[in-house]
Amino acid sequence: MFLMTLGVALFTLIHLYPCFAVAHRARVRERLGENRYKGLFSLLLFVAIACIIAGWRSASPLPLYFLPEWGPMTMTVMMPFALILFFSGQGPNHLRRWLVHPQLLGTLLWAVAHLLVNSEARSLVLFGGIGLWALVSIVWISVRDWQRYPRPAANWTGTGICVGAGLAATALLIFWGHGWLTGIPLH
């Protein structure tokens, strides 16, 4: 459980660093250069994800709370929306224009959906930690950037690509990816 907690903490800190330490981040980028900075960021993120996966697989599933009966059905409905929102974080699409932070909203929806069907301590650390990071990021970025930037451009082609990518990722996870990634097949 320590390894997974370390991974979630590292993941969260890596992603919050650009929000809360703007001046320090600029100095580090200047000192290292753009490519080295991105490489270091990616390496640390890779280490965090590796710790999360290894920690998840090694942690024993100790139940903490009773799951709601409606949890599995709610999760089934929420996950395609979460993935569509996740893929809407980039490019010219209407979801990004209307919601401003669709990728973070998708991550938050993903976390809540998983907490509805997983009651173990490891789930609370993983999904609760990443969900809390997404919520803090949404609030912090919204306050910081309030009316500073115009809404991004949008077109229906970009929106269709995001919806298609989200639905394709849903199908991929249901029929193959979730079992490969987590060891828990969905079909």
Secondary structure as UniProt FT lines:
FT   HELIX           2..20
FT   HELIX           22..32
FT   HELIX           34..58
FT   TURN            69..70
FT   HELIX           71..87
FT   TURN            88..89
FT   HELIX           94..99
FT   HELIX           102..115
FT   TURN            116..117
FT   HELIX           121..123
FT   HELIX           124..128
FT   HELIX           129..144
FT   TURN            145..148
FT   HELIX           156..172
FT   HELIX           173..177
FT   HELIX           178..182
//
